[in-house]
């Protein structure tokens, strides 16, 4: 198993450096790869803030990517649901994860936007 860093995932998704893209593609294609949730959060942040990728496009590309059979990520269903929340709400990705986790756990926060999302999400 290989743990992927954010820059490896970014080169694969963005294809902005041919040499690095090919290296990342071969590695990802031929190995079981672990993606830590913290790394995924960094990927989302960089795509959104540095590369100005739209939330809906981030959601689509990351759901497609983490759905590869050889990609291992903890709580994959929660992460996919978090990407859905993230793309449709005025929340950052980490708050979207907390919103999704509110179905299983009590979340304590002073963040008004997050509390509103939790209230709406739990009532679904």
N, C-alpha and C positions, 0 to 999 in steps of 0.2 A: 504494500500500500504506500501511496505517495500523498503527502499533504501539499496542496497547492496554495501558493501565496497569491495575494491580490494582483500583483503585477503580471503574474503568469496568466491568470484568468482574463485580465484586461487585454493582454496582447492577443489571446485567443478570440475574444469577443469582438475587439475593435479591428483586428487585422491591419493595424496601422504601422507595423514594422514587419516586412515580409519574412526576414530571417527568424525573428523571435516568434512570429505566428507559426511558422513551420515547425519549429522546435516544440512549442507548446502543443500544437495539434498532434504531433507524433506521440508525445508523452501522454496526453489525455486520451487519445485513441487506443493506446496499447497498454494502459495500466488502470488498475483500480485506484481512484483518486478520492481523497478525503477533502472536504471543504468545511472548515470551521465556520460557525455562524458569525464570529467576529470578522473573519476575512470576507465573508459575503457582505456584511454591513459596510466594510471599507470599499468593496467593489461598487456597491450601490451609491455610496457617497461620492466616489471619484467620477462615476458615470454622470451623476446628476450635477455636481458642482463644477467639476473641471471640464468635462466634455459636453456639458449642457444637453445630455440625452433626455428626452421626455420620459416621464414616469411610465407611461403606457409601453414605451419601447423597452425600457429597462425590465419591466415585468415580463414582457413577451420573451426577450432574449434569455433572461435568467431562468424562467420556468422551463424553457426549452433546454437550456444547458444543464440544469440540475436534474432534469428528467432522463439524461443519459443513464443507461443501465449500470455503467461502471463508476458513476459519481455517488459517493457516500456522503450524506449530510444528516446530522441528527435532526429528528423531528421534521422530516422532509415535507409532510403534509402541512404542518404549521407554517413552515417557511413559504410554501406555495400560497397558502391563505394570506400570509402576511404581505406577500408581493401583490396580491389582489387588493388588499386594504390600502397598501401604500400607493398604488396607481390611481385609486379613486378618492383619496382623502388628502386633506392638507396636513399630513403627518410625515415625520421622517420615518425611515425604515425601522429603526429600533423601537419607536413608539408603536408602529404597526405590529411588530412582533408581540409587544406587551398587550395590545388590544386583542389579538388572536388568543393569546394565552389566558386572557380573562375568562374564557369559557371554562377553563380547568382550575384556575387559581384566582385568588383575590389579589388585585393589583392596588397598591397604595401609591398615589401620586398627587401632587398639587397642580399638575398640568391640566388646565381646563379643557384644551382640545382633546387630550388623551382621555380624560374622564367622559367627555361627551361621546367619543368614539366607542369607549367601553360600554357605556349605557346602551347605545344603539346596537352595537354588535351582539351583546348578550341577549337583546330582545328579539333577535332573529330566530 
